[in-house]
């Protein structure tokens, strides 16, 4: 009360009319009119006069319109719908003492599993894609079609078509589809994002939440983002909303040129928070060209394990600043094994290109063709050296018992639908596998194949085929062929799943 009284004494109010006049002046100011000063004598007399003057009209602020661009490019954007068959978890009853792992458990499943639970479940998914030519080739994300047993595409005019997966690349999250419409289809050409700058307007087009074609606008927030999704991360960060179903859709610039493929978001809530990522068009063009020609991406391989050079490591290695890629190990069967490279070397340049961060090296090596030499500028014990290594093809997926694996003139071999890869240190790190785990990695399972129907999934390890232990894809192929030559109806595989062994019988399919 004393405080309030002192304030009123310092600022005495002459009359209630002064308050009213002040309120009118404030209201007019808020409404956009100019307020003339009120002489204090008039205010004291209670006869305040409010003089107003109109603000001159200004030209309205015109926001950019993307209507023409959206109208031109939207017909080339498609909806991608997938169906994935998932084997359910089967619960045993009546033989609780028999373990589920091993051949006995598999045998008793036939007699004691709960009726109806062994049928595969069909799970639907959806994403987006876009046509890149009139013949029906469609670009989308690998994760949109991964594991799908059926892929369908809906065009902008509502036409529904069955799509075939021509190739996929999980390292860049890209896939190439093909549809046959019997007519020329609208398409967009892949552009170039090299000239795209932070702050440029972009359009993300897709089919969010299955609602139909949608166009979202935003700006480029950053370039060259590494979100730790793979060894070749180089994303365009945008704030245009990328919601569920937008994956695989194109990212356009303000001129309607494709500068990327929408692929991921960062979100603590699962919804859009304005942080989305797109694969640059240059990466898309290179990967899609390989998928179209070979069905897979062929990358160069150096055969070394690398790690980043921190400030502490730089000081110990004699570097003035953190840069380059530190070799942690030289793989015994890799191309670098026959060179002068050693653990502890720091690679500073590759064919004249500077290695500022350790992830620059895998990108340069991957882009090199197998059989080509690569000159590396390295630092060893503080001394600069030059080493030349012949790049080899990166060991990747190898088909198991595919028809085309038989030599010419011999009958086609039965197929399982498995694609394998040797368990290299890189794969152990990438897949989170143990340091000394045996076996061969299942890199991919063909949708609808006998292996998928048997419940085998990518990421599992094959440690035995029949009664033989295996440690390379070649051993698996040989053992499978042997079982087929012996006229066995199925081949028995021991799968290492989450560290637990499990025998699975996979029937042959000619």
Secondary structure, DSSP 8 states (H G I E B T S, - for coil): -HHHHHHHHHS----HHHHHHHHHHHHHHHTT-EE----HHHHHHT-----EE-------------HHHHHHHGGGEEEEEEEEEE-----B-S-TTS-SSSHHHHHHHHHHB-TTTTS-EEEEEEEEEEE-STT-EEEE-HHHHTT-SEEEEE-TTS-EEE-EEEEEETTTTEEEEE---SS------B---TT--TT-EEEEEE-GGGS--EEEEEEEEEEEE--SSSTT--EEEE-S---TT-TT-EEEETTS-EEEEEEEE--SSSS--S-EEEEEHHHHHHHHHHHHHHSS---EE--EEEEE--HHHHHHHT-SSS-SEEEEEE-TTSGGGGSS--TT-EEEEETTEE-SSHHHHHHHHHHS-TT-EEEEEEEETTEEEEEEEE-EE----EEES-GGGS-TTS----B--EEEE---HHHHHHHT--SS--SEEEEEE-TTSHHHHTT--TT-EEEEETTEE--SHHHHHHHHHHHHHTT-SEEEEEEEETTEEEEEEEE-B-
